[in-house]
């Protein structure tokens, strides 16, 4: 019967559909289990600890909003946010345009592109501890930077020992380490651009500045939007640079104390895990709000539909 053959065909297609999905689920299952155990559950657990008076020795006791109130009213928490904002502003002012300039410059080079790509990317693959030890030598009183200042007749700078220069010194090191990886992303985007556009612009008599403004930068705008939000979220979570090089100092004013470094102190110096969890949840909320706002703003600027 034609009807029976149709039902059999539909049943076979449905069975094949289920088989394919079960096969895909079987391949994904190990990664899903690892994510749930080592990522999702710790996030949920830390959120729960934020509402507890949690002690490693004694059992947890419900504390309600006490941990959040304690963290919000802590003067060091407000100072940590100011210092983190200071780092974010300096890091974006230096670290956002620099990879673009490097990518544009290397893209114009006809010889030695491979060497330049490797040279600028090499810091990104170095461990942060190695980078910190190396830059501590650079910043030392008898280090490279003070030797360069002495060569031009300027006095030695305090660098990491100066409350004024400690944060810019960390930003300089972080930018040196991270600019190369971002530069490769921009360079790949530029090299995917058709050379016919540049050739047509040259035939029309467009200068280098006009080619850069009307061809290169518009092509990089989508990549710039993504990298901006990634850099913004990354700089808000700065931890290793101040932890390894200044430990929040120098001095009692703690000019390089960041939010994540303060959370670390709450958890592993003061042993107030509830405070650390509450501060971490506040930081998580801020990061989500920044990401949502940036996405909303980019859609407004590009004319996409905003839900």
Secondary structure, DSSP 8 states (H G I E B T S, - for coil): -HHHHHHHHHHHHHHHHHHHHHHHHHHHHHHHHHHIIIIIHHHHHHHHHTTEE--SSS--EE-TTHHHHHHHT-HHHHHHHHHHHHHHHHHHHHHHHHHHHHHHHHHH-SS-HHHHHHHHHHHHHS-HHHHHHHHHHHHSTTSHHHHHHHHTT-----GGG-TTTHHHHHHHHHHHHHHHHHHHHHHHHHHTS-HHHHHHHHHTT--HHHHIIIIIHHHHHHHHHHHHHHHHHHHHT--HHHHHHTTT-STTTTTT--HHHHHHHHHHTS--HHHHHHHHHHHHHHHHHHHHHHHHHHHHHHT----
